[in-house]
Amino acid sequence: MADKKLKVTLVKSPIGAVPKHRRTVEAMGLSKLHKTVELPDNAATRGQIQQIGYMLKVEEA
């Protein structure tokens, strides 16, 4: 599981979102709509995805 990755894409604008959720989007490296980043599949990333999942599209990489 150490080398597993998740492809995370921002599909909803964080403009109207809770400030904490906006900071989570930034922390994940997502700066623009439809930007995709590859993140490690670990508990920390899963927690971030669970918090702001309504703004994301997540795929196995």
N, C-alpha and C positions, 0 to 999 in steps of 0.2 A: 504493500500500500504506500510505501515511502515515495515511489516515483509516479503515483497517480496524479493526474491534473484535471482541473475543471475549466471549461471555457465559459466565462461569464460575460454576458453582453448587457449593456444598459439599454432598456427599451422604453422606459418612461422617465420623463424629466423630473429631477429632484427639486425643482423650483418651489412647488407648494408643499413639499414634504417637511416633516418634523426636523428641526436643526440637527438632532443626533443622527437621524437617518442620512441627512446630507453629508455629514462628516464621515459616516461609514462608507458612502459612495466614493468620496475622495480617498479614503484610506485604502480602498480596494484598487485604486489606480484608474478609476473610471472618470474621465473628464468631459466627454461629449456623448451625446446620444449615439447609439449603435456602435460604440467602441467596444471591442472585445479584448479581454485580458485572460491569460492562462494563470491560474492560481493553484497551489498545492491542495490536494484533497485531504484536509485535516480538520480537526474539531474547531479550530479558530475560524477557518474559512466557512465551514458549515454553519457556524453561529451567525456570521455576518450575512450569509445568504438567507438564513431563516428570518433575520430581522428585516431585511429590505427586499425580500423575495418578490414582492408585488411590483418592483421596478426592474427586475432582472429576467433574463432568459439564461438558463444553465444547461450545459451539455457536458458529457464526458469527453475528455480530450484524448 
